[in-house]
Amino acid sequence: MKVTIAIDSFKGSLSSLQAGDAVREGILRVYGDAAVQVRPLADGGEGTVEALTVGMGGELQTVTVTG
């Protein structure tokens, strides 16, 4: 069985990836041989930067700016 999980965050509780990992764990408890992929999802609010960064294989960088 192949499963793709794309779930938005639970505001203030779980990020998109944390929620997806929890669902994946539940699926694997029942279907131990399932091929489960977790894909981040966001609607433009909180978690969007993380979803885009992880989903596109990027990395976050910190930059100091002035003005």
Secondary structure by P-SEA (a helix, b strand, c coil): cbbbbbbbcccccccaaaaaaaaaaaaaaaccccbbbbbbbbccccaaaaaaaaaabbbbbbbbbcc
